[in-house]
Amino acid sequence: MLTGKSGADGWLIIDKPFGLTSNQVVRAVRRCYGGKVGHAGTLDPLATGVLPIAVGEATKTVAYAMNGWKRYRFRIRWGVARATEDCEGEVTGKSRVRPRHEEIEAILPRFIGTIMQRPPAYSAIKIDGCRAYKLARSDKPPVLAARPVDIAELRLVAMPDRDHADCEALVGKGTYIRALARDLGAALGTLAHVAALRRLSVGRFTESQATRLDLLAERVHIAADCGFLLPIETGLDDIPALVLTGAEAARLRNGQSVMPSEAGLNRLKECAVIGAWHDQALIALARVENGRIRPVRVINR
């Protein structure tokens, strides 16, 4: 049973409310559960939606869960540029141009695939050890270099009025929706920013699994098998799995490398990170090296 302050291990999927930072959500969860708590994939304060929270031993897998695809629904405001590229920043420019439905549909394919994207100045990227958003508030805001990002899907969902368009995107790690809206505006000969943003999924975590933060305290007693606390393994579905014998599992748990007897190791790439399993449970994240697997993070439970 999940009883709070109990050292429970697993994933909580929070439907992050508008106005809170991801770290504020982490602190709220920590007050309920105690122990180690972390999040997979930061959401801006003005964004809502799926925020996976790792509890206990699940925190060891956060970096790998964050590598999954993320789906967003967002509203673009045409004709207005803002410093933060969302609805919070000061207005930095205006345009009278409003793209038509067919123009938007025609431009979207240009932004599908691997594209170069310049991150927003107001972002958490570090420049010489300092966060970009801190520099952006100074007299010399940073101009960040463009970098490749992956966009698997991008579609127009609705146009509520001539000033707005609702879109949905499935994107890879490091993609900024604010930058995508900005660049769509530029490609359509106008200015743009994100007026509203909601994350629908992170990897295998979806909004159907999410619970409201304000309900967390009263639901903290619910058992894991009711679906409230998801198993550690849930966030690692895309990582190759290798089943170990009892003896191999014991060695790996003790920090020793293992040469597994399972033939499946031959199909894994050198340096690949895998999930090592025994008795239908994840026991470690491990790396393939020279025909052996070496533990990266051991799951203690």
SULRAUR-V611415 format. One record per residue. NEAR is the number of other C-alpha atoms within 12 Angstrom. Layout:
NEAR + NEAR
//
This chain:
19 + 27 + 22 + 27 + 22 + 19 + 23 + 36 + 38 + 39 + 44 + 49 + 43 + 41 + 34 + 42 + 28 + 23 + 19 + 24 + 22 + 33 + 24 + 25 + 38 + 35 + 22 + 26 + 39 + 30 + 21 + 30 + 33 + 23 + 23 + 28 + 36 + 38 + 41 + 39 + 39 + 35 + 40 + 36 + 24 + 28 + 33 + 32 + 41 + 43 + 50 + 53 + 51 + 44 + 39 + 33 + 30 + 42 + 34 + 35 + 42 + 35 + 23 + 35 + 36 + 33 + 25 + 32 + 32 + 41 + 36 + 40 + 34 + 37 + 35 + 44 + 38 + 41 + 32 + 34 + 33 + 29 + 29 + 34 + 39 + 39 + 28 + 22 + 24 + 16 + 19 + 19 + 19 + 20 + 21 + 18 + 22 + 29 + 31 + 23 + 24 + 15 + 19 + 34 + 23 + 19 + 23 + 29 + 21 + 22 + 33 + 26 + 21 + 20 + 24 + 23 + 28 + 27 + 32 + 38 + 33 + 31 + 34 + 24 + 25 + 18 + 19 + 9 + 10 + 14 + 21 + 26 + 25 + 20 + 24 + 25 + 18 + 13 + 8 + 12 + 20 + 27 + 18 + 24 + 15 + 18 + 18 + 21 + 26 + 28 + 32 + 26 + 24 + 32 + 29 + 28 + 21 + 22 + 24 + 15 + 16 + 19 + 28 + 32 + 36 + 32 + 35 + 31 + 37 + 32 + 35 + 29 + 28 + 32 + 38 + 45 + 48 + 45 + 37 + 42 + 49 + 36 + 33 + 38 + 38 + 24 + 23 + 28 + 23 + 28 + 36 + 43 + 44 + 44 + 33 + 32 + 37 + 35 + 41 + 34 + 37 + 43 + 34 + 29 + 40 + 29 + 27 + 19 + 26 + 31 + 32 + 28 + 34 + 17 + 20 + 29 + 21 + 15 + 25 + 31 + 22 + 21 + 19 + 22 + 13 + 15 + 22 + 32 + 38 + 33 + 33 + 37 + 37 + 33 + 38 + 35 + 22 + 19 + 29 + 25 + 31 + 38 + 30 + 33 + 21 + 20 + 19 + 30 + 36 + 24 + 24 + 35 + 30 + 20 + 22 + 22 + 28 + 32 + 29 + 30 + 19 + 21 + 14 + 20 + 31 + 19 + 15 + 25 + 18 + 18 + 18 + 27 + 30 + 39 + 41 + 44 + 32 + 24 + 16 + 17 + 23 + 38 + 39 + 43 + 41 + 43 + 33 + 31 + 23 + 18 + 23 + 30 + 41 + 33 + 33 + 29 + 30 + 31 + 32 + 23 + 17
//
